[in-house]
Amino acid sequence: MPKQKKLTIYQENNPPITLIDDDESSLEEYSQSLSNFMSLNNISILQTSNSSIVTHPSRICSILVNDIDSTEPTKPEEKKPKIKIPGRKSTIKKKKEQVDIITDAD
């Protein structure tokens, strides 16, 4: 049964990036090669069997590596619920009322 690696890359102030790689090496060997990649100082290309990412390894906080069976469909990332930001305009219509004009008093 063919194996794949699922990489989840966590970077500073960015949502996680998920990549899939067809690789038969052990999880330990694969993680070691990623460790070597993380030690680089310049902008680098992390290439998997079906995709590539151009990144600055020093900006990567961590990489989660999982073995998955290639026969199993990969689950799409769950969407996070939208958070209502305070101070945004409400979509509720408010009743308009006429206000008396106030003038300066002596």
DAKARA-V972284 format. One record per residue. N is the residue number from 1. RES is the residue in one letter. PHI is phi in radians with two decimals (NA if undefined). PSI is psi in whole degrees, 0 to 359 (none if undefined). D_FIRST is the distance of its C-alpha to the first C-alpha in whole Angstrom. Layout:
n->{N;N}
res->{RES;RES}
phi->{PHI;PHI}
psi->{PSI;PSI}
d_first->{D_FIRST;D_FIRST}
This chain:
n->{1;2;3;4;5;6;7;8;9;10;11;12;13;14;15;16;17;18;19;20;21;22;23;24;25;26;27;28;29;30;31;32;33;34;35;36;37;38;39;40;41;42;43;44;45;46;47;48;49;50;51;52;53;54;55;56;57;58;59;60;61;62;63;64;65;66;67;68;69;70;71;72;73;74;75;76;77;78;79;80;81;82;83;84;85;86;87;88;89;90;91;92;93;94;95;96;97;98;99;100;101;102;103;104;105;106}
res->{M;P;K;Q;K;K;L;T;I;Y;Q;E;N;N;P;P;I;T;L;I;D;D;D;E;S;S;L;E;E;Y;S;Q;S;L;S;N;F;M;S;L;N;N;I;S;I;L;Q;T;S;N;S;S;I;V;T;H;P;S;R;I;C;S;I;L;V;N;D;I;D;S;T;E;P;T;K;P;E;E;K;K;P;K;I;K;I;P;G;R;K;S;T;I;K;K;K;K;E;Q;V;D;I;I;T;D;A;D}
phi->{NA;-1.15;-1.91;-2.29;-1.94;-1.87;-1.87;-2.06;-1.77;-1.89;-2.06;-1.06;0.96;-2.37;-1.20;-1.11;-1.97;-1.95;-2.20;-2.03;-2.31;-1.42;-2.65;-1.60;-1.19;-1.21;-1.06;-1.15;-1.12;-1.11;-1.11;-1.13;-1.14;-1.19;-1.09;-1.11;-1.08;-1.15;-1.41;-1.24;-1.80;-1.68;-1.06;-2.37;-1.91;-1.76;-1.93;-1.90;-1.16;-2.23;-2.83;-2.44;-2.38;-1.70;-2.61;-1.80;-0.94;-1.22;-1.58;-1.46;-1.38;-2.86;-2.30;-1.66;-2.06;-2.24;-1.45;-2.33;-1.41;-1.24;-1.39;-1.47;-1.21;-1.42;-1.39;-1.20;-1.07;-1.24;-1.38;-1.39;-1.15;-1.25;-1.77;-1.34;-1.57;-1.06;1.62;-1.31;-1.16;-1.42;-1.54;-1.37;-1.35;-1.78;-1.29;-1.52;-2.21;-1.35;-1.98;-1.16;-1.40;-1.76;-1.97;-1.20;-1.77;-1.37}
psi->{122;144;152;158;135;120;130;115;125;122;164;128;29;153;157;149;131;129;150;136;129;109;129;356;162;160;324;313;317;316;324;319;324;326;319;320;318;339;353;152;336;167;132;166;123;112;129;183;335;6;169;154;132;122;167;106;330;345;353;124;317;163;123;127;128;144;134;153;134;346;339;134;142;139;136;152;137;140;136;144;146;139;130;126;127;143;353;153;136;149;358;129;133;147;129;135;144;137;138;146;130;130;161;138;144;none}
d_first->{0;4;7;10;13;16;19;23;26;29;32;36;37;34;32;28;26;22;20;16;15;12;12;10;13;14;16;19;19;18;21;23;23;24;27;28;28;30;32;34;37;37;35;32;29;25;23;19;17;19;22;25;27;31;32;34;32;35;35;32;32;28;25;22;19;16;12;10;7;8;8;11;14;16;19;22;24;27;31;33;36;39;42;45;47;51;54;52;54;54;53;56;59;62;66;68;71;74;76;79;80;81;84;85;88;91}
